Amino acid sequence: MTYGPIDMIALEFESDQLKGEILPALLELAENKIVRIMDLIIIQKYEDGDYEALELEQLDEELIAVFDPLDIEISGIIQVEDIEAIAEGLDENTTTALLMFENLWAIKFKEAVLRANGRLLLQERIPHEVVLETLEIFAAKEAAETA
């Protein structure tokens, strides 16, 4: 079986609860088979610096119902070490969703590369903020050159 690239992201929210505001966008990605949610961990970091990490099946029924439409497969790939590393860097009084998802959109391309006896040499995700910063630097250089 061919898998698409798998990403793990941590989304921190300035709140002690998730209410599902991002769910429609995530659901659209899952329903359109762009991504497949493989795992979800909720981390709450408290005012005293302690944290609690809960897997999907450990959440209260109301929160499970929020995530239920995503048809999340609990893979168990996210490890305790991953959770500890993320939790250490979190701000107090925040809730974090740690998501692992497969990029289904890339499977056909990956299969084509494999059929052509190709291999992946580099895969790197460039954060949005870095792209914006770089474009601003280029724009400033261009403006200085034309001035």
Beta strands, then each sheet from edge to edge (+ up, - down):
strand 1: 6-13
strand 2: 35-45
strand 3: 51-55
strand 4: 94-103
sheet 1: 1+ 4- 2+ 3-
end
